[in-house]
Amino acid sequence: MTCGRCDGLMVDERICDWEVTEGDRCTDGYRCLLCGNIVDAVIAGNRRLTTDPSGSRVSRPRLPGPLSQPDWRRRAGSEVTNTADGLATF
């Protein structure tokens, strides 16, 4: 079996969660020898349920307005001036 991230060799791994108080603490899965990627039945099932098969997010353009400005510019009634050393004063 090869890794889905790096095409490295996947080996059998016994994965244990010692903080589980009920049920099985350990399960069988696979671990990549190159990148350390771990896959078990739960991880594989969750990956099948994803709605975006490419795995990438769509970036949205920034909207102009008060939320896109730094916090110090949003203060009501403050005047900002730059000094000779490049620092902003109010």
N, C-alpha and C positions, 0 to 999 in steps of 0.2 A: 504494500500500500504506500502511496506517495502523499506528501503533504500538499494541501490545497493552497498554502501560502508560498512555499519556496521549492516545491517538488523534491524535498528531502525524504529520507527514509523514515517511515512511521513504525514504531515498535509498540508491542502490547505494554500497557501500563495499568497498574492497580491504583486507582485514584481514591483516596480516603479523605473525608472531612470529619475531623475529630470534634467539631463543635455541634454536630447533629445530635440531638437528644433522643429522637424517635426514629425508628426505621433503620434502613441500612446506612452504615457510615461509608462503605466502600462500594465502588462500582468499577467495571472494566472499561477501559478506553484505550486510546492511542496517543502517543507523544512523539513529536518530530525530534530526531536527533540533531538536526541543524539549527532550527529556530526555536524549539521548545513549544510549538503549538500543541495544544491538548484538545482532543475531540472525544466525546463520549456520546451516548444515546441522546441525552438531553440537549447537549450543544448542537448535535446534528439535526435534531427535530426543530429546535428554535431557528436554525439557519434556513430550514426549508420553509418556515412560515413567514419569512421576511417578504415585504411587499416590493422592495426595490432590489431586483436581482443583481444590478451592477455594483451595489454596495456603496455608491457615491451619493452625496447629498447635492441637491440643487441649490446653488447660491442665489440669493435674491439681491437686487441692486439696493444700495442705501438710499433712503428717502431723505430729501432735504427737509430741514426743519429743526426745531429746538432740541429734539432728542439726538440729533447727529452732531451737535456741538459739544465741546468739552464743558464740564460742570461749571468752571469758573466764568464762562460766558453767559450762563443761564441765570446768574444771580440778578435779582431785580435791583435796578438803580445803581449798579456798580460800573465804574468807569475803569477801563484797563488801558494802561499806557506802558510802553516799553522804555526801559532805561538804557543808558549807554552800554552797560555790561550785558544786555540781552535779557534781563529779568523783567518780569511783568509786575507792575505795582497797581494797587487799587486806589 
